[in-house]
């Protein structure tokens, strides 16, 4: 479910735009960054601890 929500959220980004995503689901912590990087997004990790993964996602040009 978390991956689906992330996919829908980034669909609305235009080239060069960024979005902050907070992930707390254990499985999605790997799935979301992998999916986004495989689909042309740049990912910057802001926080990565046992409670949350915070990433900044930027749509490629």
PEKAJO-V994739 format. One record per pair of residues at least 4 apart in sequence whose ideal C-beta (glycine too) atoms are under 7 Angstrom apart, sorted by the first residue. I is the first residue (numbers start at 1). GAP is how many residues later the second one is. D is the distance in Angstrom with one decimal. If there is no record, write none. Layout:
i:I gap:GAP d:D
i:I gap:GAP d:D
This chain:
i:1 gap:4 d:6.5
i:2 gap:4 d:6.4
i:2 gap:21 d:6.4
i:2 gap:23 d:4.5
i:2 gap:26 d:3.7
i:2 gap:30 d:6.6
i:3 gap:4 d:6.4
i:3 gap:25 d:5.7
i:3 gap:28 d:5.0
i:3 gap:29 d:5.7
i:3 gap:32 d:6.2
i:4 gap:4 d:6.5
i:5 gap:4 d:6.3
i:6 gap:4 d:6.4
i:6 gap:15 d:6.0
i:6 gap:26 d:4.9
i:7 gap:4 d:6.7
i:9 gap:10 d:6.4
i:10 gap:9 d:6.4
i:10 gap:26 d:6.8
i:10 gap:31 d:6.6
i:10 gap:47 d:6.0
i:10 gap:49 d:6.8
i:13 gap:4 d:4.4
i:13 gap:6 d:6.1
i:13 gap:46 d:4.2
i:14 gap:45 d:6.7
i:15 gap:44 d:5.5
i:15 gap:45 d:6.8
i:15 gap:46 d:4.8
i:16 gap:42 d:6.9
i:16 gap:43 d:6.7
i:16 gap:45 d:6.4
i:17 gap:42 d:5.6
i:18 gap:38 d:5.5
i:18 gap:39 d:6.5
i:18 gap:40 d:4.5
i:19 gap:38 d:5.2
i:20 gap:34 d:6.6
i:20 gap:36 d:5.6
i:21 gap:11 d:6.8
i:21 gap:34 d:5.3
i:21 gap:36 d:5.8
i:22 gap:30 d:5.6
i:22 gap:32 d:5.3
i:23 gap:5 d:5.1
i:23 gap:6 d:5.4
i:23 gap:9 d:5.7
i:23 gap:29 d:6.8
i:23 gap:30 d:4.4
i:24 gap:27 d:6.8
i:24 gap:28 d:5.4
i:25 gap:4 d:6.9
i:27 gap:4 d:6.0
i:28 gap:4 d:5.1
i:29 gap:24 d:4.9
i:30 gap:4 d:6.0
i:31 gap:4 d:6.0
i:32 gap:4 d:6.2
i:33 gap:4 d:6.0
i:33 gap:10 d:5.2
i:33 gap:22 d:6.4
i:34 gap:4 d:6.2
i:35 gap:4 d:6.3
i:36 gap:5 d:4.0
i:36 gap:7 d:5.9
i:36 gap:21 d:5.6
i:37 gap:4 d:6.3
i:37 gap:6 d:5.7
i:40 gap:20 d:4.1
i:41 gap:16 d:5.1
i:41 gap:17 d:6.4
i:41 gap:18 d:5.8
i:41 gap:19 d:6.3
i:42 gap:16 d:4.4
i:42 gap:18 d:6.5
i:43 gap:12 d:5.2
i:43 gap:14 d:5.8
i:44 gap:11 d:6.5
i:44 gap:12 d:4.3
i:45 gap:10 d:5.6
i:46 gap:8 d:4.3
i:46 gap:9 d:6.6
i:46 gap:10 d:6.1
i:47 gap:5 d:6.0
i:47 gap:6 d:6.9
i:47 gap:7 d:4.0
i:48 gap:5 d:5.3
